[in-house]
Amino acid sequence: MASNSSIKKQRLEKEILRYAIAVDLPCFRCLENDHKCVVMDSSKRLKCAECVKQGKPCIGLTWESLDRTRDRLRREIDEHEEELAEVMAKLMRKKKILRQADERAKRKAECLASEMEADGELDAPIDCPAADATVGLSPAVWGTLGQIDDFINFGGSGSGANLAAGGPG
């Protein structure tokens, strides 16, 4: 069953069509869809039958309506441009503050490094167990490294070629 709202729309559309007069300047929707734009003859609040049928606002039906629409849109655009200008100003301020903070941090780090270097703290050995660990390579690994060098230096000839091919050295 149709909703109460759609029944009202259908009824109003029928009444507009019954007492319709064609307008010289069609509304936006009728102009775009190439419909005949018709309104009720005695209506102060002009809304065409097509817009009533679709339940959409009737835009630009009269010069006054068109002027109101343009004025409203100009005001909205001006408001949005003001908001955008405020946001851009805040953004630029925050970016400037961030750049200044980065510069200060860089200068502080340079000062700290200078102080540590003057105190000899940068030259001190780092207490890192991994730095003291020695990694030993077995003779087999050293031999393989030599074969790889031979392979690279001689363009794949000799014993290194066998290693690259997966064969014995």
C-alpha positions in Angstrom: 0.0 0.0 0.0 1.2 3.5 -0.8 2.4 5.7 2.0 0.4 8.7 3.1 3.1 11.0 1.8 3.1 9.4 -1.7 -0.7 9.6 -1.8 -0.5 13.4 -1.0 2.1 13.9 -3.7 -0.1 12.1 -6.3 -3.1 14.2 -5.3 -1.2 17.5 -5.5 0.3 16.6 -8.8 -3.2 15.8 -10.2 -4.5 19.2 -8.9 -1.6 21.1 -10.4 -2.1 19.4 -13.7 -5.9 20.1 -13.6 -5.4 23.9 -13.0 -2.1 24.1 -14.8 -0.5 26.9 -16.6 2.8 26.4 -18.5 5.6 28.7 -17.3 7.8 30.6 -19.6 11.0 29.8 -17.7 10.9 26.1 -16.7 12.4 24.9 -13.4 15.8 23.2 -13.3 14.4 19.7 -13.2 12.0 20.2 -16.1 14.6 21.9 -18.1 17.1 19.1 -17.6 14.6 16.3 -18.2 12.8 18.1 -21.1 9.5 18.1 -19.3 6.7 20.6 -19.7 6.9 22.7 -16.5 3.4 23.5 -15.3 2.1 25.1 -12.0 -1.2 25.9 -10.5 -2.5 29.3 -11.7 -3.4 30.7 -8.3 -0.5 29.3 -6.3 1.7 31.9 -4.5 4.2 29.1 -3.7 5.0 27.9 -7.1 6.0 24.3 -7.4 5.6 22.4 -10.6 3.9 19.1 -11.1 7.0 17.2 -11.9 8.9 18.3 -8.8 5.8 17.5 -6.7 5.6 14.1 -8.3 9.3 13.4 -7.5 9.1 15.0 -4.1 12.0 17.3 -4.9 12.4 21.1 -4.5 11.4 23.2 -7.4 14.4 25.3 -8.2 14.4 28.3 -10.5 10.8 28.4 -11.5 10.5 32.2 -11.4 13.1 35.0 -11.6 12.5 35.7 -7.9 13.1 32.0 -7.1 16.2 31.9 -9.2 17.5 35.1 -7.6 16.9 33.7 -4.1 18.7 30.5 -5.1 21.7 32.4 -6.4 21.8 34.7 -3.4 21.6 31.7 -1.0 24.3 29.9 -2.8 26.6 33.0 -2.9 26.1 33.4 0.9 26.9 29.7 1.5 30.0 30.0 -0.7 31.2 33.1 1.1 30.7 31.3 4.5 32.6 28.2 3.3 35.4 30.4 1.9 35.7 32.1 5.3 35.7 28.8 7.1 38.4 27.5 4.7 40.5 30.7 5.2 40.3 30.1 9.0 41.3 26.5 8.7 44.1 27.3 6.3 45.4 30.0 8.7 45.4 27.5 11.6 47.1 24.9 9.4 49.8 27.3 8.4 50.4 28.4 12.0 50.7 24.8 13.1 53.1 23.9 10.3 55.3 26.9 11.2 55.3 25.9 14.9 56.3 22.4 13.9 59.1 23.6 11.7 60.4 25.8 14.6 60.2 22.9 17.0 62.1 20.7 14.5 64.8 23.3 14.2 65.0 23.7 18.0 65.3 19.9 18.4 68.1 19.8 15.8 70.0 22.7 17.5 69.6 21.0 20.9 70.9 17.7 19.5 73.9 19.5 18.0 74.6 21.1 21.4 74.2 17.8 23.2 76.6 16.2 20.7 79.1 19.0 21.2 78.9 18.7 25.0 79.3 14.9 24.8 82.3 15.2 22.5 83.9 17.8 24.7 83.4 15.5 27.7 84.8 12.6 25.7 81.6 10.7 26.0 81.3 10.1 22.3 84.7 8.4 22.1 84.0 6.0 24.9 83.4 2.4 24.0 79.8 1.4 23.8 78.8 -1.2 26.3 77.3 -3.6 23.9 77.8 -7.4 24.3 77.2 -8.0 20.6 80.0 -5.7 19.6 82.5 -7.8 21.6 81.3 -11.1 20.1 83.6 -12.5 17.5 82.0 -14.4 14.6 84.3 -17.1 13.3 84.0 -18.7 9.9 84.9 -22.3 9.5 87.6 -23.2 6.9 84.9 -24.6 4.7 83.1 -21.3 4.6 86.3 -19.4 3.9 87.1 -21.8 1.0 83.6 -21.2 -0.4 84.1 -17.5 -0.3 87.3 -17.9 -2.3 85.6 -19.9 -4.9 82.9 -17.3 -5.2 85.6 -14.6 -5.7 87.2 -16.8 -8.4 83.8 -17.2 -10.1 83.2 -13.5 -10.1 86.8 -12.6 -11.2 87.1 -15.1 -14.0 83.6 -14.8 -15.4 82.5 -18.3 -14.4 85.5 -20.4 -15.3 87.4 -22.7 -13.1 86.4 -24.3 -9.8 84.0 -21.5 -9.0 82.0 -22.4 -12.1 81.4 -25.9 -10.6 80.3 -24.3 -7.3 77.8 -22.0 -9.1 76.5 -25.0 -11.1 76.0 -26.9 -7.8 78.9 -29.3 -8.3 81.9 -29.9 -6.1 84.7 -27.3 -5.9 
